[in-house]
Amino acid sequence: MNSDQSNTIALPTELEIGGLMKKDLIKKVLDAGFKIERNTLDFIYQHNFPCAYQKKTLRLAYKTTVEMGLGEEPTYAEVKEWVMKNGALCDIDLALWLRLAYVDQPLAEWVAVMSEPVPEKHDHDPCTLHVINSKNDGNQISYCYFRPHHQMRAGRIFCYLEK
């Protein structure tokens, strides 16, 4: 990360995850005062949502689509391809751990955790989790559906594992 990226200075580049069951991790996020959207919480509980039971430390990287050299509105497929060439996908539960660690998130910032998408059983679109700070709802976790052709917003930050 460059020193001139003031919007991402507080993002952790190393993060220890794991050691909790899914329900305990969710409780920890909620007890810390963060929100998990109702539909996101339902999604986590109703799907085979994996959680790292063994503790491990991850090295994280963050880039916007412009910093990736993909322009201002690349597709989700282009962003995922870039991440796969330059890093690795995260485990989806990283979003919950990142929410706990990233307490000083700037207002209106969205961090998409690049993970293997989890198909939603109703319409089978890939799903990824976001760590956001919303004007109306504060610091929270939300999920979004991305089809490969969906265009990504230029200001969105993508989190992935360093190689």
MODA-V602567 format. One record per run of one state. SS is the DSSP state (2 for helix, 1 for strand, 0 for the rest). FROM is the first residue (numbers start at 0). LEN is the number of residues. If there is no record, write none. Layout:
<<SS FROM LEN> <SS FROM LEN>>
//
This chain:
<<0 0 5> <2 5 3> <0 8 5> <1 13 4> <0 17 4> <2 21 10> <0 31 3> <1 34 2> <0 36 1> <2 37 9> <0 46 9> <1 55 9> <0 64 10> <1 74 1> <2 75 11> <1 86 2> <0 88 1> <1 89 1> <0 90 3> <2 93 8> <0 101 8> <1 109 4> <0 113 1> <1 114 1> <0 115 10> <1 125 9> <0 134 3> <1 137 9> <0 146 4> <1 150 1> <0 151 5> <1 156 6> <0 162 1>>
//
